[in-house]
Amino acid sequence: MSQVRKLWKLGRKDANTACFDVNRDGELIVKEGNYQYNIFDLVRKVGSPVEVFLPFILEQRLEHLFDTLKEQARETGYRGKYYYHYPMKVNQNKEFVLTLVAEGAHLEVASSNELWLVQRLWQEENFSSKIRVLCNGPKTPEYLKLIHKLADNNLSIVPIVENLDELDLLKDFKGDIGVRINLKTKVKSHWDNKFDRFGLTSEEILEIGKFRNLKILHYHIGSQIERERDMIAPLTEAFKTYAALKKKNPSLDTIDVGGGLAVPYEKKRLYKLDRVVNRLLTTMVELSEEAKIAQPNVIVEWGRYITAPAQFTVYKVVAEKQMEKAPVSSWYIVDGSFMNDLLDTWALHQKWHIVPVNGLDAEHRKRVWLAGLSCDADDQYTASEGYLLMPRMDDMRPGEDLYIAILDTGAYQDAFASHHCLLGSPTKIVLQNGLLSVARKKEGPQEIGKLFGW
Ligand SMILES: *Cc1c(COP(=O)(O)O)cnc(C)c1O
């Protein structure tokens, strides 16, 4: 089986597949400590399509991030405090948010509705009022009202000023505030940032000079930043403004470096977490020394990096269609939709690591493309090498369907999900402590119809 494991890149830490393995029958299994889940058995039981959430992966990843921050602080002589704020927009499912908060995450919200959900968690006494919530996004009247209401209830709410009007809107705000800087540094990422509209320029910030209760200088410059130097250059630029701003605002003591840490979706080699953290902290230490100021505290908001590997999506292959004069021999049609359930496939031409759930040890494989159930020609997945190698249907055991798993689908896809052709969202299950629970059933026609006034 070690050949099979190697072929499908399972059991590899650097590829975020450490918990995946294959059993003697050529079926995909997930290992959580001493527990083991047979994914083939589970999907046949609950039905496909299904999204599988693995809370223990979230826990492991956040714990590893905290360990790395601690270790690299020691290594680099960094003496500030470090915080993780989970950007809720990456995955707002309650199971995700509560798991991360339990592991020590603070939060970052992007809208009034996200903050409203946070309010609900407090009301349900699901978490401590010590949790700090950074509020990004346009401060609409209802958002502002909620910010004030929660702050008046002694909750730790920090609005981040993104434009000059907001400064005015927040002039009565009594708690800490942050300001977002629009940097000149541009990086290669999933983000069209030639003309970034978020934040104030350094000139604008320095012209204002003194802010009331200023605590945090924040930037967020892109998502899925794949070059190591692009993770460091923005900090070097932002630090100059920080140092100048601190002179007039002694309460300023934190730099929030936003998100952007990348995920090796295609299992290509990427930078290592400890190196990026080391270089960020070294930069903090050196630039503070140069500017003769105290080392700032640091906030990281790496969303995709923490959440993507904690979920995968399973589809059943429901039909095969031969192709002629094409780079591949067949379409495999699946019982879900790339356009609806994994929208980045369509929007960003996102590539995923895709493995069979059964038949991992099939003797014969063929070159295929995948297509979703909607009637749209764009509802397809044509892999990065131009084709995908999948088991041949006639190689499956008699009466056995082929299932496939798309890995690393825990970031962004759920909130982007749509209803093209009124297809329903998949079932969502949670695997934890050896048990399976159903978090949400597959959407039926009644529920979908309702969304459209039926
Ligand atoms: C979206 C977002 C993040 C998360 O970005 P990732 O690329 O997923 O790490 C963090 N901070 C802010 C302000 C964001 O808007």
The ligand as a Gaussian input file, in Angstrom:
#p B3LYP/6-31G(d) Opt

LIG

0 1
 C      -10.119000      37.884000       4.053000
 C       -9.323000      38.482000       5.125000
 C       -8.403000      37.710000       5.849000
 C       -8.112000      36.263000       5.547000
 O       -7.320000      36.116000       4.422000
 P       -6.669000      34.688000       4.059000
 O       -6.078000      34.910000       2.727000
 O       -7.751000      33.682000       4.071000
 O       -5.622000      34.414000       5.106000
 C       -7.737000      38.322000       6.901000
 N       -7.937000      39.626000       7.198000
 C       -8.790000      40.405000       6.500000
 C       -8.963000      41.823000       6.878000
 C       -9.506000      39.855000       5.443000
 O      -10.339000      40.634000       4.749000

